């Protein structure tokens, strides 16, 4: 972690859990809340304190979802299952590297 005193959290993760009323795809329809809970449990079990895992309303990328964005870097990911969450956790959260295969391209 950065231990930057100007940041309240070293990492802040926003997971879209939005569920639309229409039939249009949404992160919530794809079990985003359960996957967010799984990530939150992993962070807690690892004893990481300078990090926050938040449920977010619509991040306007539901067609690619579920999606998350990690700040302060502003890196966007899509994920489907526990294996994807495990990879994001180990690679990005623990090791500070990016999971290229799960990153959303800029402008999408």
N, C-alpha and C positions, 0 to 999 in steps of 0.2 A: 504494500500500500504506500501511498505517497506521503502520508503524514503532513500534508500541506495545511498549516493552521488557518488559511483563509477559507478552507472548505469545511462545511459542517459534517459531510460524509466523504470519505475517500472515493467511494463508488455509490452511485444512486441508480437503481434499476427500476424502470417503469415498464410493467407488463400490461399490455392491453387485455382487458377482460370484458370488453364491451360486447353486449349481445343485442343485436338489432331486432326490431319488431317484425321486420319484413323477412322474406325468404332469402334475401341477399346475404352472402357469406359474412361471418363475423368471427372474431377471435373467440368470443364466448361460446359459440356453437362448437368450437373445436377443443373444448375442455381447457381453455387457457387458465381458468381459475385454479383448477387442480394442479396444472403444471407450475403455476406461480407458487402455490403452496409447497410443492415438492422442492423448488429452488430455495424458498424461504427456510424450509427445514434443513436443507444441506448447509446453508450459510450458518444457521444457528448451531448445528452439530459440529461444524468446523471451528466454532468460537470466534467467528469474524464479527467484530463489533462496529467498525467504522464504515458500515455499509447498510443501505436501506433497500428493501425490496417492496415496491409499491404497486398496488393495483391501479391501473389507469383507465380512464374512460377511453373513448375512441381515439386512436392515434392516426386515424385516417389511412391505414394500410391493411385493413381487415381482409382484403382479398388475397393477401400474401401470408396471412396469419396462421397461427398466433405469432405476434411480434412483440419484441421488447427493444428498448433503447437504453444503453448504459452511458451514464454521464460520470465524469466530465468529458469523456472522449466524444460522446455523441455517436456511438457505434450502434447500428440497428441490426437486429438478428430476427430471423424467422426460425421456428422450431416446431417439431411435431410430437415429440415423445420424451420419455425420461433419458434416453441415450443422448439426445440433442442437448438437453439441460445439463447432463453430466459433462459433456464436452465443453459447453460454454463455461461451466463452473470451473473445471480444471484448467482449461486453456486461458480464458480471459480473466476470470475473477482471481484465481490463485496465482497464475503465472504471468499475467499482464500482456498476453499475446492475443491475437485475433483468430477467430474460427472462420477462415475465409469461405468455406463452403456454405455457411449459414448466414453470412452477412448479406444484407440487402444492398444492392448497388445504389449509388447516389442517384437521386432524382426519381426513384421508383416509388 
